[in-house]
Amino acid sequence: MQALVWAGALVSLCGIAGLVYCVARALRARRSGLADEAMRSELQRVVIVNMGALAISALGLMLVVLGIFLG
C-alpha cells in the first residue's frame, strides 16, 4: 500500500501545480490590462482549469488516505 500513498502524493502534487498555474495565469491576465469582456472570458477559462486541478488534488489526497487506511 506504500505505492498507493506515493501515487496519491504524486497526483496531489500535479493538482497543486495546476493550481499554481491558474494563479500565474490570472495574475498575467490582470497585469496585461485587458478590457472587461476579455478579462471575464480569460478568468472563466481559468476557473475551469482551477476546478479540474482542485479535483485532481482532492483525488490524490483520497488516494493517500486510502493507502494509509489499507496499510
C-alpha positions as CSV (number, residue, x, y, z in Angstrom):
1,M,0.0,0.0,0.0
2,Q,3.0,2.2,0.1
3,A,2.8,2.6,-3.6
4,L,-0.7,3.9,-3.3
5,V,0.4,6.6,-0.9
6,W,3.2,7.6,-3.2
7,A,1.0,7.6,-6.3
8,G,-1.6,9.7,-4.4
9,A,1.1,12.2,-3.3
10,L,2.2,12.5,-7.0
11,V,-1.3,13.0,-8.2
12,S,-1.9,15.6,-5.5
13,L,1.3,17.5,-6.4
14,C,0.1,17.5,-10.0
15,G,-3.1,19.1,-8.9
16,I,-1.2,21.7,-6.8
17,A,0.9,22.5,-9.8
18,G,-2.3,23.1,-11.7
19,L,-3.5,25.5,-9.0
20,V,-0.2,27.4,-9.2
21,Y,-0.6,27.6,-12.9
22,C,-4.1,29.1,-12.5
23,V,-2.8,31.8,-10.1
24,A,0.0,32.7,-12.5
25,R,-2.4,32.8,-15.5
26,A,-4.8,35.0,-13.6
27,L,-2.1,37.4,-12.5
28,R,-0.8,37.6,-16.0
29,A,-4.3,38.5,-17.3
30,R,-4.7,41.1,-14.6
31,R,-1.3,42.8,-15.4
32,S,-2.0,42.8,-19.2
33,G,-4.7,45.4,-18.8
34,L,-7.4,43.5,-20.8
35,A,-10.8,45.1,-21.4
36,D,-13.6,44.0,-19.1
37,E,-15.1,41.4,-21.6
38,A,-11.7,39.9,-22.5
39,M,-10.8,39.7,-18.8
40,R,-14.1,38.0,-18.0
41,S,-13.5,35.5,-20.8
42,E,-10.0,34.7,-19.6
43,L,-11.0,34.3,-16.0
44,Q,-13.8,32.0,-17.0
45,R,-11.3,29.7,-18.7
46,V,-9.0,29.9,-15.6
47,V,-11.9,28.9,-13.4
48,I,-12.5,25.7,-15.4
49,V,-8.8,24.7,-15.2
50,N,-8.8,25.6,-11.5
51,M,-11.8,23.3,-10.7
52,G,-10.1,20.5,-12.6
53,A,-6.8,21.0,-10.7
54,L,-8.7,21.1,-7.4
55,A,-10.5,17.8,-8.3
56,I,-7.2,16.2,-9.2
57,S,-5.6,17.3,-6.0
58,A,-8.5,16.0,-3.9
59,L,-8.4,12.7,-5.7
60,G,-4.7,12.4,-4.9
61,L,-5.4,13.1,-1.2
62,M,-8.1,10.5,-1.2
63,L,-5.6,8.0,-2.6
64,V,-3.1,8.9,0.2
65,V,-5.7,8.4,2.9
66,L,-6.9,5.1,1.3
67,G,-3.3,3.9,1.2
68,I,-2.8,4.8,4.9
69,F,-6.0,3.0,5.9
70,L,-5.2,-0.1,4.0
71,G,-1.6,-0.2,5.0
